[in-house]
């Protein structure tokens, strides 16, 4: 799932935190915090430059990415470095994903059987990218009984009809800034399977938010994926053909 990282690649329309008439007056209210989390990286459209670093026990791989998004339906990601992988691209439209491999000039549509496969060798899956509903749609949220000093934590439990992977997700926020600090993902066996950390808070694209997101699988030691936002702009007007197969195939 890891919807938060996916949403940074699949931005959607939302208003800023605290502007909804229905948001509770208490900024630490569970619903208010949950909506804040949903909307932190969202906009009608966006354009970003991202560095993705994948660390495994056997190798470390660093990629530079250009990312364009429009609503929650359309996303185009293109590798720009290193040179040997430049041009490899992913297009998401709705619940469908295509990859373009410029070396063999081939476009591949990801079949359902491969949706749980790794996206670009990272600790995200293809399925993570197509999951696009909000936390409130899929989970019941409540204040966690305990939290580290200076933080407030929320426990998310799936609603009965929600098609989600995790049996519980716990998100902890800095009490003063209301920015996320960590997320813990518990699988159906009650094990913490993934952990996410949010670091390097900066003002980028006119918003103050964490610019470095670290995914750490807890059942596979020695692995992690780091996403660092080098540039981020919201409200970008994209040309009409930005999210087309033709644009995907432009490669480099």
Backbone torsions as a table, in degrees:
resi	resn	phi	psi	omega
1	UNK	NA	-78.2	-179.3
2	UNK	43.1	51.9	-171.9
3	UNK	-60.4	-30.3	-176.3
4	UNK	-63.5	-46.0	175.8
5	UNK	-64.8	-43.3	179.5
6	UNK	-58.5	-39.4	-179.2
7	UNK	-67.5	-28.1	176.1
8	UNK	-68.7	-21.2	175.5
9	UNK	-97.6	-13.4	-175.6
10	UNK	-131.0	62.6	-172.7
11	UNK	-66.2	147.8	-179.5
12	UNK	-134.1	169.9	-179.0
13	UNK	-68.6	130.5	174.4
14	UNK	-164.7	157.5	176.5
15	UNK	-94.3	166.2	-177.7
16	UNK	-68.7	155.9	-179.9
17	UNK	-56.5	133.6	174.8
18	UNK	91.6	-4.1	-178.4
19	UNK	-93.6	-7.9	178.8
20	UNK	-79.2	138.6	178.4
21	UNK	-64.7	-27.5	-175.5
22	UNK	-89.1	-3.4	-178.6
23	UNK	-72.1	137.7	-178.3
24	UNK	-62.6	150.8	-178.9
25	UNK	-66.7	-31.9	178.7
26	UNK	-74.5	115.7	-177.6
27	UNK	-68.3	-14.1	177.3
28	UNK	-99.8	7.1	173.5
29	UNK	-60.1	138.7	-177.1
30	UNK	-54.1	-41.8	-179.6
31	UNK	-67.0	-41.5	179.4
32	UNK	-63.1	-43.5	178.8
33	UNK	-65.3	-39.8	179.9
34	UNK	-63.4	-42.9	178.2
35	UNK	-66.8	-35.8	176.8
36	UNK	-61.0	-43.2	178.4
37	UNK	-62.8	-43.8	179.8
38	UNK	-59.3	-34.7	-167.6
39	UNK	-104.5	-0.7	-171.3
40	UNK	-60.0	-40.5	-177.1
41	UNK	-106.6	9.8	-169.6
42	UNK	-94.0	152.0	175.5
43	UNK	-165.5	171.1	175.7
44	UNK	-58.1	-38.9	-178.7
45	UNK	-156.8	159.8	179.8
46	UNK	-155.4	164.6	174.6
47	UNK	-142.5	135.3	-174.4
48	UNK	-144.1	154.4	167.9
49	UNK	-115.4	124.1	-171.1
50	UNK	-129.3	139.5	169.8
51	UNK	-103.7	124.5	178.5
52	UNK	-112.6	121.9	179.4
53	UNK	-115.8	121.3	179.5
54	UNK	-108.8	121.2	-178.9
55	UNK	-113.3	128.3	175.0
56	UNK	-131.1	169.6	176.9
57	UNK	-61.8	-20.6	-174.4
58	UNK	-102.8	-24.8	-176.5
59	UNK	-161.4	164.5	171.3
60	UNK	-124.7	133.1	-175.3
61	UNK	-130.1	128.3	-179.3
62	UNK	-121.1	128.9	-179.5
63	UNK	-124.0	143.8	169.3
64	UNK	-100.5	132.4	-174.8
65	UNK	-124.9	141.3	164.5
66	UNK	-103.8	133.6	-175.6
67	UNK	-130.2	128.2	174.4
68	UNK	-120.5	138.3	177.9
69	UNK	-140.2	154.5	177.0
70	UNK	-144.9	115.0	-174.7
71	UNK	58.1	-154.6	176.1
72	UNK	-99.4	-1.5	-174.6
73	UNK	-89.4	-33.1	-168.0
74	UNK	-123.3	129.8	175.3
75	UNK	-146.4	137.3	173.8
76	UNK	-127.1	125.5	178.8
77	UNK	-121.8	129.6	-179.5
78	UNK	-130.7	130.9	174.8
79	UNK	-74.7	131.4	177.7
80	UNK	-111.4	-16.8	177.9
81	UNK	-159.5	148.3	6.3
82	UNK	-74.1	169.4	-172.1
83	UNK	-58.7	-39.5	-175.4
84	UNK	-66.7	-19.0	178.9
85	UNK	-112.3	0.0	-178.5
86	UNK	-59.5	133.9	179.0
87	UNK	102.0	-20.9	174.2
88	UNK	-61.3	128.9	-169.3
89	UNK	-138.6	155.9	175.2
90	UNK	-128.1	133.0	175.4
91	UNK	-118.6	126.0	173.4
92	UNK	-111.7	125.7	173.2
93	UNK	-132.7	110.9	-176.0
94	UNK	63.0	-125.9	-179.7
95	UNK	-99.5	16.7	-179.1
96	UNK	-114.7	144.1	-179.4
97	UNK	-131.1	135.6	173.7
98	UNK	-122.3	144.1	171.2
99	UNK	-115.1	142.6	176.0
100	UNK	-117.0	129.8	-179.4
101	UNK	-114.8	101.9	-172.7
102	UNK	-66.5	-28.0	-178.1
103	UNK	-63.4	-34.8	178.4
104	UNK	-109.0	3.9	178.8
105	UNK	51.0	51.3	-176.3
106	UNK	-127.5	135.6	174.2
107	UNK	-103.5	127.9	-176.1
108	UNK	-120.4	123.8	173.5
109	UNK	-85.9	129.5	-177.3
110	UNK	-75.9	117.6	-179.9
111	UNK	-77.6	163.7	179.5
112	UNK	-55.5	-32.7	-178.1
113	UNK	-67.0	-16.3	-178.3
114	UNK	-108.7	7.1	-175.3
115	UNK	-65.9	-25.4	179.2
116	UNK	-90.0	4.3	177.0
117	UNK	-74.3	159.0	-178.7
118	UNK	-64.8	137.9	175.3
119	UNK	-90.1	115.0	178.2
120	UNK	53.8	33.2	177.2
121	UNK	76.4	8.7	-176.7
122	UNK	-92.0	-175.0	175.2
123	UNK	-91.4	13.9	165.8
124	UNK	-95.6	151.8	173.3
125	UNK	-107.8	165.7	174.1
126	UNK	-58.4	-36.0	-180.0
127	UNK	-64.5	-33.2	177.2
128	UNK	-57.5	-37.0	-174.1
129	UNK	-72.3	-28.6	-175.5
130	UNK	-93.1	-8.8	177.2
131	UNK	-79.5	121.8	-166.9
132	UNK	-136.8	5.2	177.9
133	UNK	-81.4	168.4	-175.8
134	UNK	-86.3	167.5	177.1
135	UNK	-58.4	-40.6	-177.7
136	UNK	-65.0	-29.8	-179.9
137	UNK	-67.4	-37.9	-169.7
138	UNK	-103.4	-21.4	-170.6
139	UNK	-129.9	152.6	166.2
140	UNK	-93.9	130.1	-174.0
141	UNK	-112.6	140.5	178.1
142	UNK	-149.5	156.1	177.5
143	UNK	-66.4	129.8	176.8
144	UNK	-68.0	146.4	-176.1
145	UNK	-67.0	-26.4	180.0
146	UNK	-132.6	157.3	179.0
147	UNK	-157.0	150.3	174.8
148	UNK	-61.4	159.3	179.0
149	UNK	-56.4	135.0	177.3
150	UNK	79.9	6.4	-178.1
151	UNK	-127.1	161.7	170.0
152	UNK	-129.9	136.8	-174.1
153	UNK	-120.0	147.6	177.3
154	UNK	-118.2	139.4	172.7
155	UNK	-103.5	128.2	176.6
156	UNK	-108.9	124.9	175.0
157	UNK	-118.6	137.0	-174.4
158	UNK	-63.6	142.3	170.5
159	UNK	-71.8	155.5	-173.1
160	UNK	-55.0	-34.7	-175.3
161	UNK	-102.5	12.0	-176.6
162	UNK	-80.7	131.0	177.8
163	UNK	-89.9	77.8	-177.9
164	UNK	-125.5	164.1	-175.3
165	UNK	-88.1	-33.0	-165.9
166	UNK	-99.2	144.8	177.2
167	UNK	-83.7	-20.8	173.8
168	UNK	-162.0	143.9	173.2
169	UNK	-128.7	131.1	177.0
170	UNK	-116.4	125.1	179.3
171	UNK	-116.8	128.7	178.1
172	UNK	-110.5	136.2	-177.6
173	UNK	-116.3	149.1	167.9
174	UNK	-67.4	126.5	-173.7
175	UNK	-63.5	-35.9	-176.3
176	UNK	-76.8	-46.3	-173.8
177	UNK	-93.7	-17.4	-175.5
178	UNK	64.4	19.9	175.9
179	UNK	-89.8	146.0	-180.0
180	UNK	-67.0	146.1	178.7
181	UNK	-114.2	-48.5	179.3
182	UNK	-143.9	157.7	168.7
183	UNK	-135.6	138.2	178.9
184	UNK	-121.0	131.9	-175.6
185	UNK	-115.6	118.9	-176.9
186	UNK	-105.0	130.2	-177.6
187	UNK	-83.8	-175.6	-174.7
188	UNK	-69.7	-13.8	177.4
189	UNK	-94.9	6.0	178.6
190	UNK	81.1	15.7	-179.6
191	UNK	-99.8	141.3	171.7
192	UNK	-72.4	110.4	-174.7
193	UNK	-96.3	-30.6	-179.2
194	UNK	-141.7	149.4	174.4
195	UNK	-134.8	140.5	177.8
196	UNK	-123.0	137.7	176.7
197	UNK	-119.7	144.8	-178.8
198	UNK	-117.6	121.7	-173.2
199	UNK	-135.3	176.3	174.4
200	UNK	53.9	62.9	177.9
201	UNK	-68.1	125.6	179.5
202	UNK	-143.6	165.7	170.3
203	UNK	-92.0	117.4	-176.7
204	UNK	-142.5	133.7	-177.1
205	UNK	62.4	24.8	179.8
206	UNK	83.2	4.9	179.8
207	UNK	-127.4	149.1	175.3
208	UNK	-97.9	118.0	-175.7
209	UNK	-159.8	164.5	175.1
210	UNK	-64.8	134.2	-178.4
211	UNK	-107.6	0.8	177.9
212	UNK	-132.8	122.5	-178.8
213	UNK	-120.2	127.6	-174.7
214	UNK	-118.9	121.8	178.3
215	UNK	-103.4	125.5	-178.5
216	UNK	-125.2	104.7	173.3
217	UNK	-62.1	131.2	-176.2
218	UNK	-91.7	-13.5	180.0
219	UNK	-101.8	-0.3	176.8
220	UNK	-131.3	90.8	-174.4
221	UNK	-66.3	146.6	177.9
222	UNK	87.3	4.3	179.2
223	UNK	-111.4	145.8	168.5
224	UNK	-164.2	156.5	173.6
225	UNK	-126.7	129.3	-179.9
226	UNK	-114.4	130.3	173.5
227	UNK	-112.8	122.1	177.8
228	UNK	-119.3	124.2	178.5
229	UNK	-85.7	110.6	178.8
230	UNK	-85.3	-29.8	176.9
231	UNK	-154.3	144.4	-178.7
232	UNK	-153.1	127.1	-179.9
233	UNK	-130.8	132.8	179.4
234	UNK	-102.9	157.2	176.1
235	UNK	69.6	33.5	-178.8
236	UNK	-81.5	137.1	177.2
237	UNK	-91.1	112.1	-177.6
238	UNK	-92.0	145.9	173.0
239	UNK	-59.2	153.8	-174.7
240	UNK	-57.8	-29.7	-175.0
241	UNK	-97.5	14.0	-175.0
242	UNK	-57.3	-39.7	-173.6
243	UNK	-107.0	45.2	-179.9
244	UNK	-109.1	161.1	175.5
245	UNK	-62.3	-34.4	178.4
246	UNK	-61.6	-45.0	179.1
247	UNK	-66.8	-37.8	177.0
248	UNK	-57.6	-41.4	-175.0
249	UNK	-77.2	-2.9	177.7
250	UNK	-67.4	-17.9	175.1
251	UNK	59.5	-119.6	-176.9
252	UNK	-63.6	NA	NA
